[in-house]
């Protein structure tokens, strides 16, 4: 049992580390001639195909989702992931990834506020304190606009807001199917969304693809290491340690992301950035612990 718990924790941290590598790999494809839309349309087309293959191999005995559920799952990817990822990966062309990560993680504030407005779920005092810490950290970090732009910050905030509605939608729709199958269809929806954008080019938004073999290899790596591997290992870990502990271990993702920005992309990390990131990551950990305790108490009632 202990070995399974340790393996589960490792799998969640591994998934977080893989997800944290995505901005670094994406920026590298930009250096090879791609833009955000070209990179994302290729990445999600590949990952959707790979996840369907894995689903047919490893979860083949599990029933497929009901037909009534498919539009919900596909729309989560088609709308939610498309808006969230396209705005975020467009922004990091003009802004340090470490700054983008900290600003993006103001989404717990938005999730709580949305839950309060939509589901009338009033936050506890502990959650309010954590949210205040988050906003203070984001405020401190957002002041570090060197090498960035106001437009990029706005795009990250839009991405964070889109993630809120995506997360709320997932919490509703993924209850009605097994997680891996659900996420597979969400990825298919995202692939359809990005490639429709690439095909239609709304507002002159064209898709630029890599000019080099290196660029295409990185997109393949994005599909495998940045999408399929972490998605698979995340749910393998979730089964072993449950949602309570999973939420705590996933707070390692912004830490890994900031480390990648500094160590691999040579981004400058000022004292204000460190303080802001500490506030945000500390608040995320506090929120995770509070949520974990709440779910434990509820389960024992």
Buried (B, 14 or more C-beta within 10 A) or exposed (E): EEEEBEBBBBBBBBBBBBBBBBBBBBBBBBEBEBBBBBBBBBBBBBBBBBBBEBBEEEBEEEEEBEEEBBEBBBBBBBBBBBBBBBBBBBBBBBBBBBBBBBBBBBBBBBBBEBBEEEEEEEBEEBBEBBBEBBBBBBEBBBEBBEEBEEEBBEBBBBBBBBBBBBBBBBEEBBEEBBBBBBBBBBBBBBBBBBBEBBEEEEEEBEBBBBEEEEBBEBBBBBBBBBBBBBBBBBBBBBBBBBEBBBBBBBBBBBBBBBBBBBEBBEBEBBEEBBBBBBBBBBBBBBBBBBBBEBBEEEEEE
